[in-house]
Amino acid sequence: MATSELIIRDSRIYHLDLIPGEVAGKILLVGDPDRVTIGEQFLENITTKREHREFRTVTGKFGGVDVSIISTGIGTDNIDIVLTELDALFNIDITTGVVHKKPVQLQILRAGTCGTLATEVSPGSLIISHAAIGGDGLMGWYQDDSQANTILAADFRKYILENYPNNTVPEFYAYDADSGLISIAQSLIPELFVGITYTASGFYGPQGRNLGRIPLRYTDWLEKISRYTYSGHGILNFEMETSAILGMSSCLGHKAGSLSLVLANRKMGTFLEETEKGIQKLMESSLRILTTNNSI
């Protein structure tokens, strides 16, 4: 493998600035680097603390189980970087570029924030993703869609075309979350909501926000997707990373899920006032979910 493809700088992988052995097989992904610091207070026996750009990493133990917390920054483009480099740290000899014959399976959970469209879901609630639909296009760059939920993606595209017959529509993709992580989350958090996540390619227009400077192509976008259902699940929340985490993880052979704290109910126009308290709950709950099944 050419050095331009897998870039190593001072023996460390390019963006994450990590070497093999500094990351645990159970990984909690957060967007904001400050949330790594919040999660760090729940860890013991910390062995790794690294920071490069928006990527901050801490590795330690939670309940006696090795776990890493890593910040990704915002968006699926960053997830492409983080998931690729994490997998390389476990499954590629980064000094030679040779892929290991026996791959290591990671367990990955996103701990993030989101908005919701469901009137019954109030700010401060937690949502576990049953599946995620991506409107960002990332997974279209990869051929391995054997694990993709192509039926869900096609059904959602059909629904959107019916609602916007005179517009071009993105090539949506969809992936399921790991059922084991969902089951663990439900057993630990009785009040948990389960539904489909929509991953947007931006914060403003792609999430239906119109500040009056640029007209939106898809008017009433949130209202339209709030009425969509598939196999008994509706779109409960929307954010900017989950589809890529589920997609990249599935293609690479890892188990992945996404737990989201609801900050805003866009339909009701409400926002979580005690955000710091909610983030603390999100981080501790996510660490409990990730470390309950110590199979890795």
Helices and strands as residue ranges (DSSP letters): E 8-9, E 12-13, E 26-30, H 33-40, E 44-52, E 55-62, E 65-71, H 76-91, E 92-93, E 98-99, E 107-116, E 126-134, G 138-141, H 150-163, E 173-176, H 179-188, E 193-199, G 205-207, H 221-226, E 229-230, E 233-239, H 242-252, E 255-265, E 270-271, H 275-292
